[in-house]
Amino acid sequence: MHHLEIPASIAQQLVDGLMGGYKDYLAERKQKQQSLTISGAFAWTRSNFIDSKISELVSKEPSISSQPDKAGYAWEYIQFIHEQSNHRSLIIVKNARQLKRRFNNTTTVDKNNYLYQLAGINNELSAAGLLSSRQTNGVIQLELALPGTNNAVVSLMNQTAQKSSPFSKFYIVTYAVDNDSKMIKHIELTMPNQTEMTLKPIQDLTPLIKHSPFQISLEEVEPIQSDQVPDAAYEQNTLFGYEINADPETEMEADAE
């Protein structure tokens, strides 16, 4: 899988942005606790800080650009575009917790979901068996069922979407926060397989945390030690562990992390 890995310098910048954004978020949570009577809603702004910090750090990197986009009705996130040797890769950052909570529970898929559509970028790699869960124990396979849709038609649609995309690869950088310490404990570069509905681990970025100039102290995480996220905060219909946003009228911002 080394040929699918991103350059070490880019990987470090992503980790630095993630750590720096989390550090900024913690500082904001502390400030809001001091200035507001209630401030729990700011728990849902973490990904905004992380995406923004990564965008700030990579702005000086000529091979990377960033652009805001929307997931569903209102949730904003940032897409990072890496260009190398005439190939363009799309990278986004997501919290791994939702992935672990929902990854085995998806039996049907909304093909209009933005993550499902973006995963189609990797169809050529998936077809070549490079992202197949059947060749590794590193990912968990999900059954993909699209009721009323012919598999051949779906395959053709996916191939067409992949060919029309300006990108050759789609990555999701996932990060996990320890429930007790509230520290970021794991960061990983993954690639979604649209056909099998799996996430393929590509590159463990966790060792890069110790090299980041942004280190988190126990004092900094103190403001969020009492945070509790209830099950109801997450949409039931999820994809790769993230919200589908099928109905704007009832949409929940579960993709906030």
RAVENVEN-V346680 format. One line per field, one symbol per residue. ss: DSSP state (2 for helix, 1 for strand, 0 for the rest). burial: I if it has 9 or more other ideal C-beta (glycine too) atoms within 8 Angstrom, else O. A space follows every 10 residues. Layout:
ss = ???
burial = ???
This chain:
ss = 0222000222 2222222222 2222222222 2222200002 2222222222 2222222200 0001111111 1000111111 1111001111 1111122222 2200000000 0002222222 2222222000 0022200000 0000000000 2222222222 2222000011 1111111000 0001111111 1110000111 1111022222 2000000222 2222000000 2220000110 0110000222 0002220
burial = OOOIIIOOOI IIIIIIIIII IIIIIIIIII OIIOOOOOIO OIIOIIIOII IIIIIOIIOO IOOIOIOOOI IIOOIIIIII IIIOOOOIII IIIIIIIIII IIIOOIOOII IOIOIIIIII IIIOIIOOOI IIIOOOOOIO IIOOOIOOOO OOOIOOIIIO IIOOIOIOII IIIIIIIIOO OIOIOIIIII IIIIIIIIII IIIOIIOIIO OIOIOIOOOI IOIIOOOOOO OOOIIOOIII IIIIIOOOOO IOIIIII
